[in-house]
Amino acid sequence: MNKKVLRNTVVFIVLVILSGWIGFLVDSTLPEQPKGDSPGMGIWLVLPMLTAVAITIFSRGNWKDFGFKPNFKGNIKWYLIAALIFPVVTAAVLIIGVTTKWIDLSTFDFRPLVLVFSSTLLFNFIKNIFDGAPLHGYLTSQLLKLDLNDWKIYLIVGGLWGIWHIPYYLIFLPETDIQAVLPVNRTIFSIFMTITIVFWAVMFVELYRITKSIWPGIILHMVEDSLINPLVISGFISIAAGKEILISPIFGIITTILYLLVGLGIRAYRKQASQIMFSEIKEERSFPN
């Protein structure tokens, strides 16, 4: 095992876990800050990327690990797939919800939703360069160097991504947003969302692995933030009380299973493509020109 990579990975994980609490300590020394918009929340958001950059500089690491190169050639379909995953799955969830009468669309208005969606895309694109991308890209690349299997990578990346969000759910996120999604206390909300993030991580990790780029994952996350969150938080749909855990477009069990299946589908495609490529290389070596 590469001790240098292991050391850098441990340092990265520790600082990512601490980032939100460092932000909380900063906010605690300042006058009262608005929820969802404070210097501490800014520190929480950017520290993982800054940590990955600093480690790469001081350890003379490989900048390719970040996946900043878009790698459009041969991957345009994955950019398109990334943009469509959340709308398609959400449409399926809404159909299931309406059929079972767990979701009420009487307040749904398409035009205002499109306006909210389009007006927040750029902000969410920039934000998501920091939110998750250092984990889906940099951390995944380091775990691959440590020869960890797929399931351990999903668990570590997803687990860390979820743990990193805990200060956000416990401290930074406005209470009104929590109650709009699920009427529970912050601790229970944090548990539900952390579990959901672990399952979601499979999609993000696999998009990075199959394209060697963080940008499809950033587009995936951008669409999620601009579509799913307003759909629920802004009241475009109503979910029957007690059915949120089953059908919520954000964290419902049915929804989460669908996203897991999407991630595993991308994984199956990647593994099949790798086998085909390996077979072609083996044949070329067996029959030299």
C-alpha positions in Angstrom: 0.0 0.0 0.0 1.3 3.5 -0.9 2.0 5.1 2.5 2.1 8.6 1.0 -1.3 8.2 -0.6 -2.7 6.7 2.6 -1.3 9.6 4.7 -2.6 12.2 2.4 -6.0 10.5 2.2 -6.3 10.4 6.0 -5.3 14.1 6.3 -7.9 15.0 3.7 -10.7 13.0 5.4 -9.9 14.5 8.9 -9.9 18.1 7.6 -13.2 17.5 5.6 -14.9 16.2 8.8 -13.6 19.2 10.8 -14.4 21.9 8.1 -18.0 22.5 9.2 -17.1 22.7 12.9 -14.3 25.1 12.1 -16.9 27.2 10.3 -19.2 27.0 13.3 -16.4 28.2 15.6 -15.7 31.2 13.3 -19.4 32.1 13.3 -19.5 31.8 17.1 -16.9 34.6 17.4 -18.9 36.9 15.2 -22.3 38.8 15.7 -25.3 36.6 14.9 -25.2 35.4 11.3 -28.2 34.6 9.1 -28.9 30.9 8.6 -27.7 29.6 5.2 -25.4 32.6 4.6 -22.5 33.1 7.0 -18.7 33.1 6.9 -18.7 29.8 8.7 -20.8 28.2 6.1 -18.5 29.6 3.4 -15.5 27.9 5.2 -17.5 24.7 5.4 -18.1 24.8 1.7 -14.7 25.6 0.4 -12.3 24.0 2.9 -12.5 20.4 1.3 -11.3 21.7 -2.1 -8.7 24.0 -0.5 -7.4 21.0 1.5 -7.2 18.8 -1.6 -5.3 21.6 -3.5 -2.9 22.1 -0.6 -2.1 18.4 -0.2 -1.5 18.2 -3.9 0.9 21.2 -3.9 2.9 20.1 -0.8 3.1 16.4 -1.7 3.7 17.2 -5.4 0.7 15.1 -6.3 -0.9 14.7 -9.7 -3.4 17.4 -10.7 -5.1 14.9 -13.0 -6.5 13.3 -9.8 -9.0 16.2 -9.5 -10.6 15.5 -12.9 -10.7 19.1 -13.9 -10.3 18.2 -17.6 -13.8 17.9 -19.1 -12.8 14.9 -21.4 -15.7 15.6 -23.8 -14.4 13.2 -26.4 -16.4 10.0 -26.1 -18.2 11.3 -23.0 -20.9 13.7 -24.3 -23.5 11.0 -23.7 -22.6 11.0 -20.0 -23.0 14.7 -19.7 -26.4 14.3 -21.2 -27.2 11.4 -18.9 -26.0 13.4 -15.9 -28.4 16.3 -16.8 -31.4 13.9 -17.2 -31.0 11.6 -14.2 -32.8 13.7 -11.7 -35.6 15.0 -13.9 -36.4 11.5 -15.2 -36.3 9.8 -11.7 -38.3 12.7 -10.2 -40.9 12.3 -12.9 -41.2 8.6 -12.1 -41.5 9.4 -8.4 -44.2 11.9 -9.0 -46.1 9.4 -11.1 -45.8 6.8 -8.4 -46.8 9.4 -5.8 -49.9 10.6 -7.7 -51.0 7.0 -8.4 -50.8 6.0 -4.8 -52.2 9.4 -3.7 -49.2 10.1 -1.6 -48.3 13.2 -3.6 -50.7 16.1 -4.4 -49.9 18.1 -7.5 -52.8 20.6 -7.1 -50.3 23.4 -6.3 -47.9 22.5 -9.1 -47.2 25.3 -11.6 -44.8 24.4 -14.4 -43.8 27.9 -15.5 -42.7 29.3 -12.1 -40.8 26.0 -11.5 -38.9 26.5 -14.8 -38.1 30.1 -13.8 -36.7 29.0 -10.4 -34.8 26.1 -12.1 -33.2 28.3 -14.8 -32.4 31.2 -12.5 -30.5 29.0 -10.0 -28.5 26.9 -12.4 -25.4 29.1 -12.6 -25.2 29.6 -8.9 -25.6 25.9 -8.2 -23.0 25.0 -10.9 -20.4 27.2 -9.2 -21.4 26.0 -5.7 -21.1 22.4 -6.6 -17.5 22.7 -7.8 -16.9 22.7 -4.0 -19.9 20.7 -2.7 -19.0 17.1 -3.2 -16.6 17.4 -6.2 -13.4 17.1 -4.1 -14.8 13.9 -2.8 -16.2 12.4 -6.0 -13.0 13.4 -7.8 -9.9 13.8 -5.7 -10.9 11.4 -2.9 -12.1 8.7 -5.3 -8.8 8.9 -7.2 -6.8 8.4 -4.0 -8.9 5.4 -2.9 -8.4 3.8 -6.3 -4.6 4.2 -5.8 -5.1 2.3 -2.5 -6.7 -0.6 -4.5 -9.9 -0.5 -2.6 -12.9 -2.3 -4.1 -16.0 -0.5 -5.4 -18.1 -1.0 -2.3 -15.5 0.4 0.0 -15.0 3.4 -2.2 -18.8 4.1 -2.3 -19.0 3.7 1.5 -16.0 6.0 2.2 -16.9 8.7 -0.3 -20.6 8.6 0.5 -20.0 8.3 4.3 -17.6 11.3 4.3 -19.9 13.3 2.1 -22.7 12.7 4.5 -20.6 13.4 7.6 -19.3 16.6 6.0 -23.0 17.7 5.6 -23.9 17.1 9.3 -22.8 20.6 10.5 -24.8 22.0 7.6 -27.9 20.2 8.7 -27.4 20.8 12.5 -26.3 24.4 12.3 -26.3 26.2 9.0 -29.5 25.1 7.2 -32.6 27.2 8.0 -35.2 25.5 10.2 -37.9 26.4 7.7 -36.2 24.4 5.0 -35.9 21.4 7.2 -39.6 21.5 8.2 -40.6 21.9 4.5 -38.7 18.7 3.7 -39.5 16.6 6.8 -41.1 17.8 10.0 -38.6 16.3 12.4 -35.7 17.7 14.5 -32.3 18.5 13.1 -30.7 15.3 14.4 -33.2 12.9 12.8 -33.1 15.0 9.6 -29.3 14.7 9.6 -29.5 10.9 9.9 -32.0 10.5 7.0 -30.0 12.8 4.7 -26.6 11.2 5.5 -28.0 7.8 4.6 -29.5 9.2 1.4 -26.1 10.7 0.5 -24.3 7.4 0.9 -26.6 5.8 -1.7 -26.4 8.8 -4.0 -22.6 8.7 -4.0 -22.6 5.6 -6.2 -23.9 7.7 -9.1 -21.3 10.5 -8.6 -18.4 8.1 -8.1 -19.3 6.1 -11.2 -19.7 9.2 -13.4 -16.2 10.3 -12.3 -14.7 6.9 -13.0 -16.3 6.4 -16.4 -15.4 9.9 -17.6 -12.3 10.7 -15.5 -13.9 14.1 -15.0 -15.7 15.8 -12.2 -17.9 17.9 -14.5 -20.7 15.4 -15.2 -21.1 15.0 -11.4 -21.2 18.7 -11.0 -23.9 19.0 -13.7 -25.8 16.1 -12.0 -25.7 17.9 -8.6 -26.5 21.3 -10.2 -29.7 19.9 -11.7 -30.6 18.3 -8.4 -30.2 21.5 -6.4 -32.1 23.6 -9.0 -35.0 21.2 -9.5 -35.6 18.8 -6.6 -35.0 21.2 -3.7 -37.4 24.0 -4.9 -40.0 21.4 -5.9 -40.4 20.4 -2.3 -39.2 23.4 -0.3 -41.1 26.0 -2.3 -44.3 24.0 -2.2 -44.8 23.0 -5.8 -45.9 19.6 -4.5 -47.5 18.3 -1.3 -46.6 15.0 0.3 -49.1 13.2 2.5 -48.1 13.3 6.2 -46.0 10.2 7.1 -45.3 9.3 3.5 -42.3 11.5 3.1 -40.0 8.7 4.1 -41.3 6.6 1.3 -41.8 9.0 -1.6 -40.1 12.3 -1.0 -38.2 13.3 -4.2 -35.3 14.4 -1.9 -34.7 11.4 0.4 -37.7 8.9 0.1 -36.9 5.2 0.2 -38.4 4.6 -3.3 -36.5 7.6 -4.7 -33.2 6.6 -3.1 -33.5 3.0 -4.5 -34.0 4.4 -8.0 -30.9 6.5 -7.7 -28.9 3.5 -6.4 -30.1 1.5 -9.4 -28.9 4.3 -11.7 -25.5 4.3 -10.1 -25.2 0.5 -10.3 -26.3 0.6 -13.9 -23.5 3.0 -14.7 -21.1 0.7 -12.8 -22.2 -2.3 -14.8 -21.7 -0.4 -18.1 -18.2 0.7 -16.9 -17.2 -2.8 -16.0 -18.4 -4.2 -19.2 -16.6 -1.6 -21.2 -13.4 -2.3 -19.3 -13.7 -6.0 -20.1 -14.2 -5.3 -23.8 -11.2 -3.0 -23.8 -9.1 -5.5 -22.0 -10.1 -8.3 -24.4 -9.2 -6.1 -27.4 -5.8 -5.2 -26.0 -5.2 -8.9 -25.2 -6.1 -9.9 -28.8 -3.8 -7.2 -30.2 -0.9 -8.5 -28.2 -1.6 -12.1 -29.2 -1.6 -11.1 -32.9 1.0 -8.5 -33.5 1.2 -6.7 -36.8 
